[in-house]
Amino acid sequence: MRAYVRRLRSAEERIDWAMTRIDTLCGRLVQPTTYRLSLFVPTQERNPNRDHPDH
């Protein structure tokens, strides 16, 4: 996980780190503990002239 985050930090595309979180998925005896990086994506305002509910 540390190597993955380090690669993200060194990439050209910047991430708003205030909008991220690291989830810890607790493991059991047969499955190890894993981690997941989540990025919150704000909802965009809908444009009634462009957005159609049936698409």
Secondary structure, DSSP 8 states (H G I E B T S, - for coil): -HHHHHHHHHSSS---GGGEEEEEE---SSS--EEEEEE--------TTT--TT-
